[in-house]
Amino acid sequence: MPLAPAFSGRPSLDNLPRVGARACGAAPLAWLAFVFLVCMAGAPSFSQPLESSSTIPCNIAVPGSLTNALVCSNNATAAQQLFKLDCLGSRAPEVMEVRQVWRSRESLPALSPARDLVVQALMAKCLVAASLFQNSPELADSSELSFLRSALRNPNPGVSVIAMMGLAPVLTKDDIATIVEIASTHESLALSGVMTLSTSCLPEAHLGIASIRTAYPGPLRNSDLDKFMAEPIHRDQAEVCSGKQQTFPKPSS
């Protein structure tokens, strides 16, 4: 399936709403809003949903359900539904639907939204967040992390940014090295790379941020990158790393 058209331009903090809350790790909601716009700009959209005669049982999928959106609608609708989904309840019915579609994605028709790379990246990000939030390793699927790590180098910046978001709570030294490399050589990924690394307490992440900022000594550093470094959500990360502040909210009983 052809890749979605590349997102032109680079993110700017001036275009992001000022929101102090966090979602899915230490990522600000403003960043989630930005990524959603990237996805909508980069995801191909089909005007007609899949017919029920396809190999997927669209004729029995409940209208309005998440499964219907992921399998039988169009890429934009599927991405919108995933963006709105609360992935921090790993046993919620909707998350279980995402998990079921994820595991069967390769057998779906070529035009199914769940075959689109942007939609797949959003599904993988959701499932990783759900399993981590509930501390349920039995629900984790190594294919989700493998997909996100591979997607970091995807030519579509929208896919790459979602992959960064999905990996933010579980960054390894290798992940950090990859993010530093791509963010230092692709200006459209610089701000997202810094945001992702800012969620990690590993010393390599802090060194990586400095490396990315050094790669852009001109207007980009003096505007977007420096603005983010001055944001309270970035400064608060020191308290998260010291254990004085939680990354995730406590699960409700």
URUR-V694801 format. One record per backbone hydrogen bond with DSSP energy under -1.0 kcal/mol. NH is the residue of the N-H (numbers start at 1). CO is the residue of the C=O. E is the energy in kcal/mol with one decimal. If there is no record, write none. Layout:
# URUR-V694801
nh co e
NH CO E
NH CO E
This chain:
# URUR-V694801
nh co e
15 12 -1.5
16 13 -1.4
19 17 -1.1
23 27 -2.6
29 21 -1.1
32 28 -1.5
33 29 -2.4
34 30 -2.1
35 31 -2.5
36 32 -2.2
37 33 -1.8
38 34 -2.1
39 35 -2.8
40 36 -2.5
41 37 -1.9
42 38 -2.2
43 39 -2.3
50 72 -1.0
54 51 -1.7
58 56 -2.7
60 57 -1.4
65 62 -2.3
69 65 -1.8
70 66 -2.6
71 67 -2.0
72 68 -2.5
78 74 -2.4
79 75 -2.5
80 76 -2.3
81 77 -2.3
82 78 -2.1
83 79 -2.3
84 80 -1.7
92 89 -2.4
96 92 -2.2
97 93 -1.8
98 94 -2.2
99 95 -2.4
100 96 -2.1
101 97 -2.5
102 98 -2.9
103 99 -2.0
105 102 -1.1
107 104 -1.4
108 105 -1.4
112 109 -1.8
114 70 -1.5
115 112 -2.4
116 113 -1.8
120 116 -2.6
121 117 -2.3
122 118 -2.1
123 119 -2.3
124 120 -2.7
125 121 -2.4
126 122 -2.1
127 123 -2.4
128 124 -2.2
129 125 -2.2
130 126 -2.3
131 127 -2.2
132 128 -2.0
133 129 -2.4
134 130 -1.8
136 131 -2.4
139 136 -2.1
144 141 -1.7
146 142 -2.4
147 143 -2.3
148 144 -2.2
149 145 -2.5
150 146 -2.1
151 147 -2.6
153 150 -1.2
154 151 -1.9
160 156 -2.0
161 157 -2.7
162 158 -1.9
163 159 -2.2
164 160 -2.1
165 161 -2.2
166 162 -2.6
167 163 -1.9
168 164 -1.2
170 167 -2.0
176 172 -2.5
177 173 -2.2
178 174 -2.2
179 175 -2.6
180 176 -2.7
181 177 -2.1
182 178 -2.6
183 179 -2.6
184 180 -1.5
186 182 -1.4
189 186 -2.2
190 187 -1.2
193 189 -2.5
194 190 -2.3
195 191 -2.5
196 192 -2.4
197 193 -2.5
198 194 -1.7
199 196 -1.7
200 197 -1.5
205 202 -1.1
206 202 -1.2
207 203 -2.1
208 204 -2.1
209 205 -2.2
210 206 -1.6
211 207 -2.0
212 208 -2.5
213 209 -2.4
214 210 -2.0
215 211 -1.3
222 218 -2.0
223 219 -1.2
225 220 -1.7
226 221 -1.8
227 223 -2.2
228 224 -2.2
229 225 -2.2
230 226 -1.2
231 228 -1.6
235 231 -2.0
236 232 -2.7
237 234 -1.1
238 235 -1.2
239 236 -1.0
240 236 -1.5
241 237 -2.6
242 238 -1.4
243 240 -1.0
244 239 -2.0
245 239 -1.3
